[in-house]
Amino acid sequence: MSLLELIIRVLKLKRRDLIALIVNTTFIIVFYFLLFENSEILYPLILSGTVIIVYFIIEIIKYCGFKQKLADSIKSPNYKKNNVDYKEEEILNVIDEIHNEYLNEIYELKEKIKGKDYLFSQWIHNMKTSITVIDLACEKSELENKEIKYIKDIKEENSSIKKNLEECLNLLRLEDFSRDYVTNPYNLKELVSNAINLKKRDFIYKGVFPKVNISENIYIYTDKKWFLYMLEQIIANAIKYSKIKNSSRIEIYAKEDAREVELIVKDYGVGINKEDLPRIFNPFFTGNNGRQERSSTGIGLYMVKLISKKLGILVDIQSDVGKGTKVSIKFKDEKVI
């Protein structure tokens, strides 16, 4: 707050006092003029003006002090009220009550959410146990009787359930990101190779192959687990929406300059409709392409956006229908080694 704003603020707060002092000064001048012949009104005017100015200087200083006490009381619930008058003390006491009530409500809310998240997490782990049993049963059935045609469908649906449950677990873990976050310098090419290996089966199944062009000397500062999860989601989408007729490759390359490192994942697939682009990071949004893919959940890119914000990474997606999609992952200068 500037000095002028401070003065105007105090004048507004003390406008009644100001009016009373001006009226009092007027009476003094009139009285002085009527009482004495050839009166000089400059003396009472200067005297009264000095009183008014001194009074408002004191009020401005007091107001500044009170503003500071108010700011301290908002920051700390254990603020000690020293050198305050009864009005200030009442205001600060009310703030203390509100502050404590607010903290209690927040604590109770966090405990409720924590309890629900724990139960939800345990339920997911129990579901994963059931999924493992179903997988083993399917494998055993295939070995004993290869003519059962529904086993393959069951395995695919089981894999889809497992994927969805993993996404739920990661979403829960993301709420407590600070406890599950360790940053270190990593070689970018090695991280990309790890992500590609995780999706090796998908590359083979879809009939596409990755074309990697990343220098061995590029390092980034990030959390390996979360970055790999984010990159895996981006590569999975590139594989899913690739068109083998046009191209059977996905290009992954990096650019580096003095300010940033940029990793690009480019496919030559179906592309994204222009009207869908602004909403692709929204939760559960699948768009026109997603409606044609039963495995689309609308969670992958939503998670990418959340994780990128946590990691301090900028993600941008450009796409043309029928030509493909380019995902740009930019690491800020303070993250680059």
N, C-alpha and C positions, 0 to 999 in steps of 0.2 A: 504494500500500500504506500503510495507516494505521500509526501508531506501535505500537498494540497488536498488530496482525498481524505487524509486524516483530519485536517482542519474542518473540512466540510462535514465530515461524519460527526465530529464533536459538536459543531454548531447545530446540527440537526437534533442531536441527542439533548443538548442544553438550550434549545430554542426558547423555552419558557424563562430560563434564567437570563438569557440575552435580552428578551423583551422587557423583563423586570428592571434590568440594569439600564437599558435605554430610557425607559419611562422615568426611572429615578434620576438619571442625568438630566433629562428634560426639565423635571421639577426643580432641580438644583439651579440650573441656568436661569429659569424664569424667576425663581425666588431671589437669586443673586442680582438679577437685572432690576427687579422691582424694589429691592431693599436699599440698594446703593445708587446714588446719582452718578451719571457718567460711568456706569459699570463696564468693566472689562470682562467679557464672557470667556476670553481665551484661557484664563487660569482655571476656572471650574471645569471647562471642557477638557483641558489637558489632564487634570486630576482624575476626572471620571473615566476618561479614555484609558489612562494608565491602569486604573483599578480593573477595568474590563479586560484589558490585554493580559495583565498578570493572572487574573482569575482563569482565563481560558488557556494560558500556557500551563498552569497547574493542572487543569482538567485534561489537557492533551497528554501530559506526562502520566497522569493517573490512568487514563484510558489505554495508553500503550502498555503500561504495566499489567493491567487487567487482561488485555489481549494475549500477552505472553503467558500469564497464569492459565488462561483458558486453553491455549494451545498445549501447554504442559499437561493439564488435567486430561485432555483428550488422548494424548499419547500414552500416559501412564495412569493406570487405575489406583496406584499407590502414591499419588501426588500429595505432597505435604503442603497444607494451606498456611503459609506464613505471610504475615503482614497484609491481611485482607480485612475489609470492613464487613459488616453483617450482611449487606446486600450481595457482595461478591461471594461470601461464604455460602449463602443459600443457593446461589446459582451453581457453584462448584459442587455442592452436596448433591444437587439434583443430577448433575452430570455423572457423578460417582455412582449413583443408584442406577442410572440408565446403563452406564458402562458395565457394572457388575451383572445386571440382569441380562444384558446382551451376551456377555461372556458365558454365563451359565446356559443360556439357550443354545449358543453355538456348540458348547461342549456336549450337551445332551444330544443335539442333532448329529454331531460327528460320531458319538458312541452308537447311535441307532444305525447310522449308515455303515459304520464299521461292522456291527453285528450282522446286518443284512448281507454285506459283501462277503463276510466269512461263511455264512450259510450258503450263499450262492456259489462261492468257490468250492466248498465241500460237495455240493450237489453236482457241479461240473465234473469234479474228479471221480465221483461215483459213476456218473454217466460214461466217463472215459474207460472205466473198468469194464462196464457192460459192452462198450464198443470193441475193446480188446478181445473179449470172450466171443463176440459175434464174428470177428475177423478169424480167430482160430477155428471156429466151427465151420466157417466157409472154406477155409483152406483144407480142413480135414474132409469135408464133403467133396471137394474137387478131386482130392486124391483117391477117395473111395469110389466115386461115381462121376465120371467126367461128362455124363450126358445130362446132368441137371442144369438147364439153361438159365434158371433164375438166380443162381449163386453169384454170377458176375454182377447182375443188377443190385443184389443185396450188398455186395462189397463196395460198389460205387456209391450207393446211398450212405453206407456206413462211413466211408471216407469223407463224404460231404458233411455228415453230422460231426465227425471228429474235427474237421476244419473249422466249422462254425463254433464249436466249443472252445477251440484254441483261441479264436478271435475274442470270444467272451472273456476268457482268462486274461488275455493281453489288455483288454479294455479295463478290467478291474485293476490290473497291475499299474496301468497308466495313471490311475488316480493317486497312487503312492509313488510317483515317478522319482522323487528325490532320494528315496531309499534304495531304488533299484537302478541307479544311474552312476556309471563310472567312466570318465573321459580319459582317453589316452591317445597318443599318436599312432595311426595305422596307415599302412601302405594301401592306397586306394585300389590298385590293381588286384591285390590279394583279397580285399573285401569283396570286390565284384566277382572274382573267381569263386569265392565261397558261396555267394548268393546264386550264381549260375549252377554250381554243383547241387545246391538244395533243390533246384528246379529241373535237374537233369532228366528225370522221368517225364515231366511235362513237355520238355523240348522234344524228346523222342516221340512221345505220343502224338504231338501236334505236327511233327514233321518239319520243324523249323530249327535253325541253329544260330547260336550267338556269334557275332563278329565283334571282337573286342580290340580296341585300339587305345590303350592307356599307357602312359610312360611309367617305367619302373620307379622313377624318382619323385612321384607325386605322393605326398603324405597329407592326411587330414587329421584333425583333432576332434574325436567324437566318441560316443558310446557304441561299442561294437555290436552288442546284442540288439539294441533298438534300431541302429542304422541298418543292420542286415535285415531285420524284420520289415522295415520300411522299403528297402530296395527290393526285397523278395516280392512284396505286394505289387510294386511297379512292374517288375519283370513278369510276374504272373499274368497281369492284365495284358502286357504286350504279347505274350504267348497266346493267351485266350482269344484275342481279337485279330490275330494274324491271318492273312489269306494266302494259302499256299500257291494259288494260281498266279498271283501277282509277284510274290517274293517269298522265299523260304528262309529269310534271315532277319535277325534283330540286331541292330547296330548299337554298341555300347562304347562310347568314347568320352574323353575328357579334354577340357581346355584349361590352361593355367596362365594367369598373368600376375602382375604385381599386387593386385587387389583381391583376387578371389580364384577359387577353383570351381569349375563347372563340369558336372557329370551329366551326360546326355544318354537317355535310353530312347531309341527311335525304332518304331516298327512300321511296316508297310501294309497294315491291315485295313479293317473296315472304316476306321476313323470315328470321330464323334460328331454328332449333329451340332450345328452352331447354337441352337437354342438350349442344348443340354450342357454346354461347356460351363456356364456360370454356376451350375448346381452339382457338378461332379464330386465336390468334396462334402456335400451334404450327407448326413447319416441316412442309410437305407435307400438312397437314390440310385437306381440302376439305369435309368434312361432307356432309350430305344434299343440299344445294343444289349443291355442287361436283361430286357424282357425276352430276348431270344436265346439267352443263355440260362439254363436252369440253375447253374452253380453260382450265379451272381447273387450277392447278398447286400451290396451297397455299403459294406462296412470297410472294405480294404482301403479305398482312397480317403475315407473319413479318418481312419487311423493314421494314414500317411500324413495328413494335414496336422493332426494333433501332435504326432511325434516330431514332425519337422519344426513345429513351434517350440517344443521343449528342447530340441537340439540346436536351435538357432540356425536352421537351414531353410533356404527359400526354395519352394517347389513351384514350378510353373508348367502348365500343360497347353500345348498348341496342337491343333488337329484339323485335318481336312477330310471330309467324307470321301471314302473310296481311295484315299492316298496314304493314310496312316496317321500316327500320333507321335509327337515328340515330347518327352518329359525332361525338363531341365531341373537339375538339382544343384543349387549354388551354395557354396560354403562361404560365410562371411570372412572378411580379412582376419579377424581376431581368432578364427578357428583354424586358419591355415598355418602349417608349420613351414 
